[in-house]
Amino acid sequence: MNSYKTREDSVFKQTDEIEQYVFSLAKKYGFDNWIEYDKSLNKYFSTVLMESDLHKYIDKYNHNRTK
């Protein structure tokens, strides 16, 4: 949602807070291989594994939209 933005705005801040909260629960729900925590930035980030696992669904969605 925020990947195209060149600066932070109120929507960015709100969605980032939600994302950080959800990512913070990853280990509790068995998704610790999808999320990593960067101590220097004090933030959670998706891993390459998460990106590759979810990309098949994104591709399928995009393919079906263009039909």
LINUR-V529394 format. One line per field, one symbol per residue. ss: DSSP state (H for helix, E for strand, - for the rest). phi: phi as a letter, one per 40 degrees, with the letter a starting at -180 (. if undefined). Layout:
BEGIN
ss: ???
phi: ???
END
This chain:
BEGIN
ss: ---------HHHHHHHHHHHHHHH----------EEEE----EEEE-HHHHHHHHHHHHHHHHHH--
phi: .bccccacbccdccccccdccccccdcdbgbcccbbbbcccfacbcccccdcccccccccccccccc
END
